[in-house]
Amino acid sequence: MEPTTPRPRRWISGIEPPAELLSATGAQILEIECREQPLKLRQLIQEYSGDTSIRAAMARLRQAAASGRGPLLWVGMGASYCSAISGTIFLQTHGRPSFAVDAGEWLHYGNPVWYDPALSILLTTSGESAELVELFKRGAGNSLALICNNPASTCWGLAETRLPILAGPEYGNATKTYTNATAASIISAAEILGLPWQQDAEAAADVFSANLDRIFARRAALEDFCRGAANTEVIGRGAAFGGAIMSALCIREMTGHRAAPHTGAGFRHGPNLDVDATHLAIIFALGRTAELGGKLAQECNRRGGKVLLISESEHDATDKLLPVRLDPVAEPWEGITSLLVPQALTLAMVERNGCRLPPRFEYGVMEQ
């Protein structure tokens, strides 16, 4: 009987991890990758400013967007879908119709109208997700582009217009890849609109870096305030809604604690009605709708719920309100900075109670 040939290792991003990471705990991996975010973000901004292949891809995006009157579509799942929201918001606020859609839903229900968008930008960290691979195969003839973290992936090979996420391998929750994919989405939207972006991007990277250490130093106090909540709601508007979805994913995946994301209006016209002392609301009161976030925090407190209020202003703490100040950034870069507080909270939770999600060093089976 002939010996079987061992299956090649499918390392994340095609790169074998160093030995010290293979033995690290989930909590250690989470902190390492959270703290790598500022450097990876700066590297992406630098590459997107000057790399000739990226600049050529941006030119193709502008040409494709200008060639049709239809909307611009962003297609992703999970953290990649969250990253698309900031790009969508940027285009919408500057007068260009744009929408983010779930790749699985679009695959099964959107194909009859897929020729309507002027451009579809598909986002996938791995480049191997079954839904995204199938969309590229079905989308021949459409105007497609890819934002991806794995240049050795199937999607990368199928795409003609490609933008790298440049986050490096990621073994825990989507931290670096969410941050960099969101930045790539914002920059792509600015390029399509013909707007400058370098100054805002560099300022956001400065704020992100400066606020990370300060907020992570408070993580034990964040966890102490939030401890014991039976229900955690994460609420944001605009680009920060992408941060809210990603925050809920981070908390749930890493800790097993149930957390749900909402828009501010969606929360007010539904879940707000059952807020009581068992509830914790993490509210992003950022950007043009900051005042609405502050009003919602007051309402949750009146109903007996606790609020972790993330804003650009100073607020007085109470037994039911813990304010955390973030330095302001240009819209829609709050899609990135909003995630710092939930990341710090998640790290404190897994340090205290253990990590539910073990590090993943290889791709598993990619199926729908």
Secondary structure, DSSP 8 states (H G I E B T S, - for coil): ----------BGGG----HHHHT--HHHHHHHHHHHHHHHHHHHHHHHHH-HHHHHHHHHHHHHHHH-SS-EEEEE-THHHHHHHHHHHHHHHTT--EEEEEHHHIIIIIGGGTTSSSEEEEEESSS--HHHHHHHHHTTTS-EEEEES-TTSHHHHH-SSEEE-------SSSSHHHHHHHHHHHHHHHHHHT---HHHHHHHHHHHHHHHHHHHTTHHHHHHHHTT-SEEEEEE-THHHHHHHHHHHHHHHHH---EEEEEHHHHHTTGGGG--TTEEEEEEE-GGGHHHHHHHHHHHHHTT-EEEEEESS-----SSEEEEE-----TTTHHHHTTHHHHHHHHHHHHHH--SS----B------
